[in-house]
Amino acid sequence: MEHPKKIGKYEIVQPLGKGAMGMVYKAYDAIIGRSVALKVIHRHILSGEAGEMAIARFRREAQTAGRLMHPHIIAIFEYGED
């Protein structure tokens, strides 16, 4: 499987994992000079009404996780679309 070289402002370093809904990549944010984990939804999931539901679920997940503060839970810095 071919992986993107860049998504938005993030340079893709390597894939970290794959799930039913998407991929997680190790990426680099050159603007602030830090490595990040970047979670993306598979493109084939984004079509039709099911796609709208998947995007809403993904957004809720980011909002919910973004409110959590715990040393064993990864921090959410950004949500966006590219």
Secondary structure as UniProt FT lines:
FT   STRAND          6..7
FT   TURN            8..9
FT   STRAND          10..18
FT   STRAND          22..29
FT   TURN            30..33
FT   STRAND          34..41
FT   HELIX           43..46
FT   HELIX           48..66
FT   TURN            71..72
//
